[in-house]
Amino acid sequence: MNKIVYVFAMVVSALLMACNSSAEEADNHTTAPEEQEHHDAGGEGLMLNHGARWVANPETTAGISSMQQAIQDSTQAESPAGCAQLAARLTASFDGIIRQCTMTGEAHEQLHHYILPLKRDIATLSTAEGTDCAEQVVKMATYLSTYADYFE
């Protein structure tokens, strides 16, 4: 499980170094209330594109769908082994999103705001047990269901 946490740290480090972001303030963007707890520390938070959804590359959308399916398929999430297996499956999907991302500009920056909380949630899931695992799975399922609110 420590390997998973280490891999996440490495992926995020690579992601942040690969992206040279310049955040722009936009007063007409909105942040959904359910997203407020998922702000990237120090970031502006997830916003719409002047009220419209951002266009995501198909591989990103497929990766999110894969994560949603993994959570739906998880039947042993309350056991430590089941929780770790789910975390490993989610990690593989997350890594695929990172590897295959072709997004640029503000849409890419907004994707960062969306996926970085997922990285933290997967890391938490990888060490969770019992009720904590089940609660983390529900939290992640709820969060993943908001993807279509921000990306098409």
Legacy VTK file of the C-alpha trace (Angstrom):
# vtk DataFile Version 3.0
C-alpha trace
ASCII
DATASET POLYDATA
POINTS 152 float
0.000 0.000 0.000
2.925 2.341 0.604
3.881 1.762 -3.040
0.502 3.133 -4.124
0.961 6.278 -2.045
4.492 6.666 -3.435
3.254 6.192 -7.018
0.574 8.842 -6.467
3.131 11.275 -5.139
5.331 10.675 -8.163
2.433 11.037 -10.626
1.296 14.291 -9.084
4.839 15.642 -9.016
5.276 14.808 -12.692
1.885 16.282 -13.514
2.596 19.520 -11.713
6.052 19.869 -13.251
4.651 19.186 -16.728
2.067 21.885 -16.394
3.107 25.495 -16.242
-0.219 26.997 -15.322
-1.245 30.598 -15.364
-4.533 30.920 -13.530
-6.967 33.541 -14.789
-9.658 35.031 -12.610
-13.135 34.939 -14.070
-15.923 36.501 -12.084
-18.612 34.919 -14.262
-17.453 31.339 -13.526
-19.261 29.378 -10.882
-18.136 26.711 -8.452
-20.697 24.067 -7.600
-21.370 23.805 -3.856
-20.568 20.095 -3.811
-17.132 20.879 -5.261
-16.114 23.323 -2.558
-14.473 20.623 -0.434
-12.562 19.387 -3.490
-10.606 22.549 -4.230
-6.979 22.035 -5.015
-5.045 23.585 -2.142
-3.931 27.004 -3.320
-5.950 26.738 -6.541
-8.991 28.619 -7.682
-11.184 25.550 -7.677
-13.186 23.904 -10.377
-15.183 26.280 -12.571
-17.369 26.104 -15.630
-16.396 27.683 -18.948
-18.611 30.786 -18.801
-21.517 28.574 -17.753
-20.682 25.791 -20.227
-18.872 22.512 -19.706
-15.243 22.121 -20.741
-14.400 19.847 -23.664
-12.346 16.883 -22.454
-10.393 14.499 -24.630
-12.068 11.081 -25.084
-9.330 9.271 -23.159
-9.975 11.383 -20.069
-13.691 10.708 -20.223
-13.003 6.992 -20.722
-10.686 7.020 -17.689
-13.350 8.637 -15.523
-15.902 6.098 -16.787
-13.472 3.317 -15.919
-13.183 4.691 -12.382
-16.956 4.897 -12.064
-17.255 1.294 -13.272
-14.575 0.103 -10.848
-16.515 1.606 -7.963
-19.792 0.099 -9.190
-18.095 -3.302 -9.536
-16.569 -3.208 -6.059
-18.323 -5.732 -3.873
-15.650 -6.327 -1.240
-14.811 -2.725 -0.485
-15.136 -3.227 3.257
-12.328 -5.788 3.434
-8.760 -4.434 3.509
-7.855 -6.571 0.484
-10.960 -5.453 -1.429
-10.257 -1.817 -0.634
-6.637 -2.151 -1.766
-7.718 -3.902 -4.978
-10.183 -1.133 -5.739
-7.501 1.484 -5.057
-5.150 -0.329 -7.450
-7.807 -0.399 -10.178
-8.566 3.291 -9.655
-4.837 4.067 -9.729
-4.502 2.351 -13.105
-7.367 4.450 -14.498
-5.933 7.628 -12.985
-2.503 6.894 -14.468
-4.124 6.311 -17.855
-5.799 9.716 -17.692
-2.438 11.343 -16.959
-0.578 9.437 -19.692
-3.173 10.032 -22.389
-4.103 13.615 -21.668
-3.950 15.842 -24.730
-5.930 18.713 -23.270
-4.482 22.210 -23.313
-5.285 25.666 -22.028
-7.851 26.450 -19.394
-9.724 23.178 -19.973
-6.526 21.359 -18.985
-6.149 23.515 -15.881
-9.734 22.802 -14.870
-9.093 19.096 -15.347
-6.239 19.441 -12.846
-8.661 20.948 -10.354
-10.930 17.967 -10.903
-8.440 15.091 -10.842
-6.073 16.147 -8.058
-8.709 15.539 -5.356
-9.211 12.095 -6.906
-5.536 11.336 -6.384
-5.844 12.182 -2.701
-9.050 10.182 -2.373
-7.461 7.110 -3.973
-4.476 7.410 -1.633
-6.870 7.544 1.329
-8.787 4.574 -0.039
-5.604 2.511 -0.381
-5.131 2.493 3.403
-8.785 2.492 4.506
-10.499 -0.437 6.175
-14.050 -1.409 7.048
-16.461 1.461 7.447
-13.790 4.007 6.476
-13.319 2.202 3.175
-17.048 2.047 2.482
-17.432 5.751 3.295
-14.499 6.637 1.023
-16.048 4.603 -1.815
-19.349 6.473 -1.431
-17.494 9.807 -1.331
-15.578 8.963 -4.502
-18.685 7.697 -6.316
-20.455 10.946 -5.500
-17.492 13.025 -6.653
-17.021 11.056 -9.876
-20.700 11.588 -10.695
-19.985 15.345 -10.951
-17.562 14.916 -13.886
-20.341 15.442 -16.445
-21.320 18.676 -14.697
-17.976 20.192 -15.730
-16.729 18.235 -18.767
-18.236 16.920 -21.967
LINES 1 153
152 0 1 2 3 4 5 6 7 8 9 10 11 12 13 14 15 16 17 18 19 20 21 22 23 24 25 26 27 28 29 30 31 32 33 34 35 36 37 38 39 40 41 42 43 44 45 46 47 48 49 50 51 52 53 54 55 56 57 58 59 60 61 62 63 64 65 66 67 68 69 70 71 72 73 74 75 76 77 78 79 80 81 82 83 84 85 86 87 88 89 90 91 92 93 94 95 96 97 98 99 100 101 102 103 104 105 106 107 108 109 110 111 112 113 114 115 116 117 118 119 120 121 122 123 124 125 126 127 128 129 130 131 132 133 134 135 136 137 138 139 140 141 142 143 144 145 146 147 148 149 150 151
